C-alpha cells in the first residue's frame, strides 16, 4: 500500500491536534489567577509599606508599659486576675490590688511578673483601634480620691511679710544655708521653694515669696499654694503695707496664719505693740481673744526658732493634711526660667501622685516629657511625692507661674490637649478682637455721618477738596517716646516688671512702649529689635552679650527699684523744659508821687523793699489783698534818693516808675519782682514704692 505525501501530512496534523486536546484537559487555569497589567499611573505610583503591627511576643516574655492597670497585667501575662492579685500580696510596694489600680513604677511590674516566673519587655502604651483617631480635648484634674487611698503629706508653708522684715533670713536659720547673701541687695526677687527637715524629723516645704509691692501677683500665687502662712513682722516697725496685704490674702484663701515677730533683740522692739496692731487689723491672737499663735523670734541669732517650728508642726497636725500618692500627677508651677546649660526649667509643688522621670506633663499651653528631676540644692532625685518641691527638666515651652500641672498618659494625648487649648485661646482672642473691632467701627461710622452731614450742608463747591490730597496715615503727634525690651531670668520676675510698667500713667507727656519681653539671656534678635526701634534693653539678672552690642543701649539690673529709677531718669531726659516762676523780691507801696517828665505827667511809687532784692531788669506784678491785679510789668526807672540804680536790697526805700502808666495803684499795694526760669520736668509716674 502506497502512502502519498498528502495523507502523511494529514496524519501529522491529526496527531498534533490530539496532543493539544490532552494538554488542554490537563492545564486548566482559573480566571482569578490571571494577572492584570498595570496602567502607566500605577507603574509610577509610590507604594507605601503597610503600618507595622506589634510583633507577637516571644514565649515567656510579657509586654509591660508604664501606668498599666492590674487587669492589663493579667491580660498581658495570660493569667487569671485573681492569680495576679494573689502574687501581688507577696511583692513589696504592691499595696493596691484593685483591678483598675494603675502600676506606675515599671520596676514593680517587673517584680510581679518575676514572681509569676515570666520575663518582661517594656513597650509603648498600646492603642486600641477604636481610639486610633482621637478628638482634640482638654484634660482636667481627677475627682477627689477616696479616703482609704489618702496618706499623710508634709505641709507647704509660705513665709510672707513686708520688705526687709527678715523673711529670707528666717529661712536661712531654719535650713542652715545662706540665701539672703545670694539675692541682689538682700531682696528676694522671685519665689524659692525649699524642703526643711525639722528637729522632730518631719519635713516641711517652705516658700519664700518677695515682700515688695511690685511682686503682689507672685505673693498671691504663694498664698494659693500654701497650707500655712508664717507672717513675719519686724518688732520695731510693726504692721506695714505688705503686712496688711498678707492678712487680706490669707482671709480670702482661708489659710491659717502663724505670726513670727522678728528682730526682738533690736533696740526699739515692742512685741506688745505689734500684737495690738495685728488685733486691730482683724487677726485674733492668743491672749487677745483668739487662737492665732504669735512667736517672738530673732532670725539672725536663731532665738526661739524651735518654738516656731513646733507651732508649724502642731498646726499641720491639727489640719490633718493628706494626699493620694498613686495615679496621675497633679501640681502647681511655682516658677519657670531658662538655664543657659540645661534649657527650660520649672519649679513646681506636687499636690497629688508621685512624679517620676518619663512622665508626660501638660501645663497651660506648654508640655514636657520629664528628662530630669532635681531638688532645691540641684541634686538629681528619682521621684517626688505630694507636698514636695521639685525642679523639672524637659519642657518644650516655658510654663506660666501659677498654672496647674497635669500628667497625661502619652504624648499623643498631650498634643491633642495643646491643640484644644490653643483653639480655645484663639476663639477667645477672636471674640475680644471682634468687640474691639465693632467699637472702632461704631466710632468710625459716627464720625463719618457727622462729616457727611456737615459736607452736605456746606454745598458742592465748599466741600470740594482744595490743594493737594491729604495723606491717609496720621502724622507723628510729636510726643517723646521710649521703647523698652525686658529680658528676665524667670517668668515671675518678667511678669512683675510688666505689672510695674503697666502702672505708667504719664503717656500724655511721654509715651512708654514695651515692644518685646521674654525669659532668657539677651540674644541677637533682641539686639536687632532694639536697633530697629531705638529701644533700651533691660537685662534683669541675665547675662549680657559682649559682642554685637554696638548701637544698642543695654542696662543690666538685678533689683526692680533700680530699673524703675533708671527708667524715670530716661523719661525725664525726654520731657521738654518748662517755664517756672521764681520770686526774687517784694516791695510795699508807701506813697504815690505825681511828677512831670517833660510834657508828660507820670506817677512814681515811693516803696520799701521788704523781702529779697528788687532788680530793674526783671518783671514785676502787682498784688492787692492777696489777689494779682497785673503781671509781666516792666520798670522804666528805679531810683535810690536821686541816683538811678539797677537793684534795691531789703529794707531800702526807693522810687519806682512802671512803664504802664494806665495802671492805677494805691498805697498798701505789693510789688513782686520775679523771673522766669527754664527748668527740666520730672515724670509724675509713681509705681507705688
Buried (B, 14 or more C-beta within 10 A) or exposed (E): EEEEEEEEEEEEEEEEEEEEEEEEEEEEEEEEEEEEEEEEEEEEEEEEEEEEEEEEEEEEEBBBBBBBBBBBBBEBBEBEBEEBBEBBEEBEEBEBBEBEBBBBBBEBBBBBBEBBEBEBEEBEEEEEEEEEEEEBEEBEEBEEBEEEBBEBBBBBBBBBBBBBBBBBBBBBBBBEBEBBEEBBEBBBBBBBBBBBEBEEEBBBBBBBBBBBBBBBBBBBBBBBBBBBBBBBBBBBBBBBEBBEBBBEBBEEEEBBBBBBBBBBEEEEBBBEEBBBBBBEEEBEBEEBEBEBBBBBBBBBEBBBBBBBBBBBBEBBEEEEBBBBBBBBBBBBBBBBBBEEEBBBBBBBBBBBBBBBBEBBBBBBBBBBBBEBBBBBEEEEBEBBBBBBBBBBBBBEBBBBBBBBBBBBBBEBBBBBBBEBBEEEEEEEEEEEEEEEEEEEEEEEEEEEEEEEEEEEEEEEEEBEEEEEEEEEEEEEEEEEBBBBBBBBBBBBBBBBBBBBBEEBEBEEBBBBEBEBBBBBBBEEEBBEBBEEBEBBBBBBBBEEBEEEBEEBEBBBBBBBBBBBEBBBEBBEEBBEEEEEEEEBBBBBBEEBEEEEEEEEEBBBBBBBBBBBBBBBEBBBBBBBEEEEBBEEBEBEBBBBEEEEBEBBEBEBEBBBBBEEEEEEBEEEBBBBBBEEEEEEBEBEBEBEE
